[in-house]
Amino acid sequence: MQNLTLTWQSAGGTAVALYGGAYAAARVRRTGLSAILREAGTLLALFSLWQLVGRLSLMSTEHALDRARWIHRTELAVGLPDEASWQAAVTPYPALVKLANYYYASMHFTVMIAVLVWVFLRHRERYAWVRTTVVITTAVCLAVQFLPVAPPRMLPENGFVDVAAEYGQSVYGGAVGGVVKAAQLSAMPSVHVAWCVLVAVAVVRVSRSTLRWLIVLHPVLTITVVVVTANHFWADGLVAVAILLLAYAAQGAFARWRARRAEEVRPAEERERLAARG
């Protein structure tokens, strides 16, 4: 299966072109167009970085499988459901497996872009909050991913099956010369899970429609898909959600700090105005 997303080179090049377009639009005072191009460039630059980090590692990849085995053992020890049993319940149904592979390959980026466009066009005042959450969460996830961790599908001895490769739907490709590409060793944490939960929270918080709760199906489906396709452990998703919560907390703390600063500055400005009048 062909990867349905851009490479880091094409995403980075497009981001540069969009930034150039934003600068040109600002020069001719097309502020609306400039803002759209700048935001699109920022998101593509972030995506390019994500794609690039998947090919790099700060540490040797030789222990990535050991870390994955340790995660699986620890999950079972603390009583989490065995992901292999979830996968085994789905593998007898090829149509479901193929749909799960397709959903994993395409929907995380598609739904994120759709929601960001919707917020930008319909709820501009909330866009900065959503976009900043995406940037912080993804950046922290990328930093953690420099520590290589193999996905469950690379542990056949633990009962996992690489169903994407089995059905010719893998977006990663196979090993080259017996060496697994680093892009396949960035399972911890799961950006898929971080993004799907972020999208659901954004829609529920921003929209006033009663239909907004349907977006909850997206994280439910995504979390199920990443497990049954053996691309992530439960732990990958839990760490991703913890990072997302930290991003929300950081933004909340910064907003409170700015409010306090504004309260401190306002009386001083008023005194200066009164002194100038006197």
C-alpha positions as a printed NumPy array, in Angstrom:
array([[  0.   ,   0.   ,   0.   ],
       [  1.388,   3.36 ,  -0.974],
       [  1.913,   5.8  ,   1.884],
       [ -0.953,   8.258,   1.62 ],
       [  0.982,  11.103,   3.211],
       [  3.743,  13.387,   1.968],
       [  7.417,  12.606,   2.407],
       [  9.385,  14.885,   4.712],
       [ 11.15 ,  16.426,   1.707],
       [  7.944,  17.262,  -0.173],
       [  6.194,  18.481,   2.984],
       [  9.185,  20.654,   3.91 ],
       [  9.488,  22.084,   0.414],
       [  5.777,  22.87 ,   0.304],
       [  6.014,  24.522,   3.735],
       [  8.797,  26.802,   2.494],
       [  6.73 ,  27.72 ,  -0.566],
       [  3.718,  28.488,   1.626],
       [  5.793,  30.702,   3.932],
       [  7.038,  32.549,   0.861],
       [  3.488,  32.995,  -0.34 ],
       [  2.432,  34.247,   3.102],
       [  5.22 ,  36.831,   3.064],
       [  4.272,  37.98 ,  -0.432],
       [  0.587,  38.228,   0.507],
       [  1.446,  40.274,   3.591],
       [  3.501,  42.656,   1.472],
       [  0.46 ,  43.446,  -0.681],
       [ -1.739,  43.654,   2.441],
       [ -3.716,  40.481,   1.804],
       [ -3.714,  39.637,   5.505],
       [ -6.387,  36.927,   5.306],
       [ -4.573,  35.01 ,   2.591],
       [ -1.257,  35.543,   4.372],
       [ -2.661,  34.02 ,   7.573],
       [ -4.004,  30.976,   5.743],
       [ -0.727,  30.342,   3.939],
       [  1.327,  30.873,   7.107],
       [ -0.767,  28.426,   9.151],
       [ -0.698,  25.831,   6.38 ],
       [  3.077,  26.237,   6.144],
       [  3.471,  25.812,   9.904],
       [  1.484,  22.577,   9.925],
       [  3.339,  21.151,   6.936],
       [  6.677,  22.086,   8.508],
       [  5.628,  20.232,  11.657],
       [  4.546,  17.237,   9.605],
       [  7.849,  17.287,   7.73 ],
       [  9.687,  17.228,  11.048],
       [  7.559,  14.285,  12.199],
       [  8.379,  12.358,   9.035],
       [ 12.079,  13.181,   9.398],
       [ 12.294,  12.161,  13.054],
       [ 10.837,   8.798,  12.077],
       [ 14.034,   8.201,  10.123],
       [ 16.457,   9.344,  12.8  ],
       [ 17.451,   8.167,  16.248],
       [ 19.593,   9.548,  19.032],
       [ 20.316,   6.033,  20.226],
       [ 21.152,   2.683,  18.71 ],
       [ 18.171,   0.832,  17.236],
       [ 19.481,  -2.562,  18.357],
       [ 17.545,  -2.48 ,  21.659],
       [ 14.239,  -1.321,  20.136],
       [ 12.85 ,  -4.885,  20.177],
       [ 13.977,  -5.392,  23.786],
       [ 12.126,  -2.242,  24.831],
       [  8.987,  -3.44 ,  23.025],
       [  9.149,  -6.816,  24.778],
       [  9.589,  -5.057,  28.14 ],
       [  6.53 ,  -2.875,  27.481],
       [  4.43 ,  -5.915,  26.6  ],
       [  5.557,  -7.836,  29.697],
       [  4.893,  -4.842,  31.933],
       [  1.417,  -4.284,  30.509],
       [  0.468,  -7.893,  31.149],
       [  1.953,  -7.714,  34.638],
       [ -0.201,  -4.724,  35.592],
       [ -3.341,  -6.32 ,  34.15 ],
       [ -3.824,  -4.499,  30.844],
       [ -5.549,  -6.528,  28.096],
       [ -3.199,  -8.377,  25.767],
       [ -3.144,  -6.557,  22.436],
       [ -2.422,  -9.864,  20.69 ],
       [ -5.809, -11.216,  21.813],
       [ -7.564,  -8.14 ,  20.378],
       [ -5.782,  -8.659,  17.085],
       [ -6.59 , -12.374,  17.065],
       [-10.298, -11.534,  17.373],
       [-10.164,  -9.496,  14.145],
       [ -7.741, -11.42 ,  11.898],
       [-10.359, -14.019,  10.82 ],
       [-12.186, -11.182,   9.02 ],
       [-10.041,  -9.926,   6.096],
       [-12.402,  -7.062,   5.222],
       [-12.126,  -5.63 ,   8.738],
       [ -8.361,  -6.022,   8.725],
       [ -8.028,  -4.194,   5.406],
       [-10.294,  -1.386,   6.614],
       [ -8.231,  -1.087,   9.793],
       [ -4.999,  -0.876,   7.794],
       [ -6.496,   1.817,   5.563],
       [ -7.808,   3.802,   8.527],
       [ -4.391,   3.688,  10.176],
       [ -2.634,   4.862,   7.017],
       [ -4.924,   7.73 ,   6.081],
       [ -7.368,   9.027,   8.657],
       [ -5.067,  10.472,  11.341],
       [ -3.734,  13.207,   9.048],
       [ -6.946,  13.695,   7.04 ],
       [ -9.169,  14.259,  10.068],
       [ -6.616,  16.539,  11.751],
       [ -6.359,  18.782,   8.681],
       [-10.144,  18.863,   8.254],
       [-10.683,  19.95 ,  11.866],
       [ -7.95 ,  22.599,  11.727],
       [ -9.444,  24.064,   8.535],
       [-12.912,  24.066,  10.11 ],
       [-11.721,  25.812,  13.268],
       [ -9.714,  28.356,  11.253],
       [-12.638,  29.232,   8.97 ],
       [-15.555,  29.009,  11.415],
       [-14.08 ,  29.632,  14.875],
       [-10.99 ,  31.769,  14.295],
       [-10.85 ,  32.952,  17.924],
       [-10.231,  29.352,  19.078],
       [ -7.769,  28.421,  16.348],
       [ -4.613,  29.525,  18.174],
       [ -5.495,  27.273,  21.125],
       [ -6.017,  24.226,  18.894],
       [ -2.959,  24.87 ,  16.729],
       [ -0.683,  25.483,  19.716],
       [ -1.881,  22.233,  21.274],
       [ -1.019,  20.375,  18.065],
       [  2.46 ,  21.929,  17.953],
       [  3.323,  21.312,  21.621],
       [  1.945,  17.771,  21.708],
       [  3.583,  16.698,  18.447],
       [  6.92 ,  18.294,  19.35 ],
       [  7.088,  16.461,  22.695],
       [  6.046,  13.19 ,  21.049],
       [  8.814,  13.626,  18.49 ],
       [ 11.367,  14.237,  21.237],
       [ 10.359,  10.981,  22.953],
       [ 10.458,   9.097,  19.643],
       [ 14.191,   9.672,  19.37 ],
       [ 14.344,   6.685,  21.757],
       [ 13.642,   3.791,  19.36 ],
       [ 10.881,   1.376,  20.366],
       [  9.603,  -1.335,  18.039],
       [  5.868,  -1.736,  17.403],
       [  4.067,  -4.925,  18.474],
       [  3.905,  -6.209,  14.874],
       [  7.659,  -6.86 ,  15.094],
       [  7.133,  -9.376,  17.9  ],
       [  5.672, -12.493,  16.216],
       [  6.924, -14.611,  19.117],
       [  4.485, -12.683,  21.353],
       [  1.556, -13.59 ,  19.117],
       [  1.451, -10.45 ,  16.939],
       [  1.008, -10.398,  13.156],
       [  2.044,  -7.64 ,  10.761],
       [ -1.353,  -7.551,   9.066],
       [ -0.471,  -4.543,   6.89 ],
       [  2.44 ,  -6.416,   5.328],
       [  0.325,  -9.57 ,   5.082],
       [ -2.269,  -7.765,   2.939],
       [  0.215,  -5.619,   1.013],
       [ -0.968,  -2.447,   2.768],
       [  2.137,  -1.504,   4.727],
       [  3.109,   2.181,   4.542],
       [  6.581,   1.43 ,   5.908],
       [  8.006,  -1.117,   3.524],
       [ 10.212,  -3.995,   4.521],
       [ 13.735,  -4.181,   5.839],
       [ 16.591,  -3.15 ,   3.573],
       [ 19.506,  -5.571,   3.607],
       [ 18.081,  -7.135,   6.739],
       [ 18.099,  -3.79 ,   8.546],
       [ 14.798,  -2.378,   9.792],
       [ 14.29 ,   1.276,   8.905],
       [ 14.258,   3.688,  11.853],
       [ 10.877,   4.985,  10.644],
       [  9.367,   1.767,  11.972],
       [ 10.919,   2.139,  15.415],
       [  9.068,   5.217,  16.649],
       [  6.079,   3.471,  18.207],
       [  6.405,   5.221,  21.599],
       [  4.418,   7.408,  22.018],
       [  1.587,   7.103,  19.512],
       [  1.063,  10.368,  17.621],
       [ -2.006,   8.721,  16.099],
       [ -3.588,   8.491,  19.556],
       [ -2.474,  11.968,  20.622],
       [ -3.955,  13.532,  17.491],
       [ -7.272,  11.644,  17.568],
       [ -7.93 ,  12.604,  21.204],
       [ -6.841,  16.196,  20.497],
       [ -9.27 ,  16.385,  17.56 ],
       [-12.149,  15.076,  19.658],
       [-11.466,  17.528,  22.494],
       [-11.205,  20.431,  20.028],
       [-14.508,  19.667,  18.313],
       [-16.37 ,  19.103,  21.592],
       [-14.968,  22.3  ,  23.131],
       [-15.388,  24.539,  20.089],
       [-18.638,  23.371,  18.492],
       [-22.069,  23.987,  20.007],
       [-23.868,  21.427,  17.842],
       [-25.392,  18.381,  19.523],
       [-23.808,  16.311,  16.727],
       [-20.312,  17.242,  17.939],
       [-20.228,  14.179,  20.177],
       [-20.039,  11.97 ,  17.084],
       [-16.36 ,  12.968,  16.852],
       [-15.714,  10.721,  19.856],
       [-16.015,   7.817,  17.424],
       [-12.727,   8.909,  15.85 ],
       [-10.53 ,   8.246,  18.916],
       [-12.472,   5.07 ,  19.662],
       [-11.843,   3.785,  16.134],
       [ -8.244,   5.006,  16.014],
       [ -7.249,   3.417,  19.322],
       [ -8.905,   0.155,  18.266],
       [ -7.184,   0.278,  14.876],
       [ -3.663,   0.942,  16.188],
       [ -4.059,  -2.033,  18.517],
       [ -5.579,  -4.579,  16.122],
       [ -3.056,  -3.689,  13.411],
       [ -0.286,  -4.199,  16.014],
       [  1.2  ,  -0.777,  15.36 ],
       [  1.038,   0.357,  18.996],
       [  0.816,  -0.928,  22.538],
       [ -1.664,   0.464,  25.07 ],
       [  1.312,   2.148,  26.721],
       [  2.103,   4.084,  23.548],
       [ -1.36 ,   5.61 ,  23.641],
       [ -1.338,   6.267,  27.389],
       [  1.946,   8.167,  27.162],
       [  0.603,  10.145,  24.195],
       [ -2.523,  11.169,  26.123],
       [ -0.362,  12.16 ,  29.119],
       [  1.682,  14.417,  26.818],
       [ -1.532,  15.943,  25.448],
       [ -2.749,  16.672,  29.   ],
       [  0.591,  18.331,  29.784],
       [  0.171,  20.509,  26.678],
       [ -3.256,  21.625,  27.906],
       [ -1.863,  22.271,  31.381],
       [  1.051,  24.296,  29.983],
       [ -1.282,  26.47 ,  27.932],
       [ -3.579,  26.987,  30.91 ],
       [ -0.676,  27.995,  33.129],
       [  0.621,  30.409,  30.499],
       [ -2.831,  31.978,  30.087],
       [ -3.128,  32.508,  33.868],
       [  0.353,  34.034,  33.96 ],
       [ -0.53 ,  36.449,  31.163],
       [ -3.735,  37.428,  32.958],
       [ -1.827,  38.164,  36.175],
       [  0.736,  40.187,  34.255],
       [ -2.035,  42.19 ,  32.607],
       [ -3.572,  42.925,  36.001],
       [ -0.208,  44.078,  37.318],
       [  0.532,  46.305,  34.322],
       [ -2.903,  47.934,  34.06 ],
       [ -2.752,  49.968,  37.332],
       [  0.714,  51.27 ,  36.424],
       [ -0.506,  52.402,  33.008],
       [ -3.511,  54.114,  34.598],
       [ -1.252,  55.959,  37.067],
       [  0.926,  57.126,  34.197],
       [ -2.1  ,  58.457,  32.314],
       [ -3.373,  60.298,  35.41 ],
       [  0.073,  61.78 ,  36.025],
       [  0.258,  62.952,  32.402],
       [ -3.128,  64.687,  32.725],
       [ -2.12 ,  66.328,  36.021]])
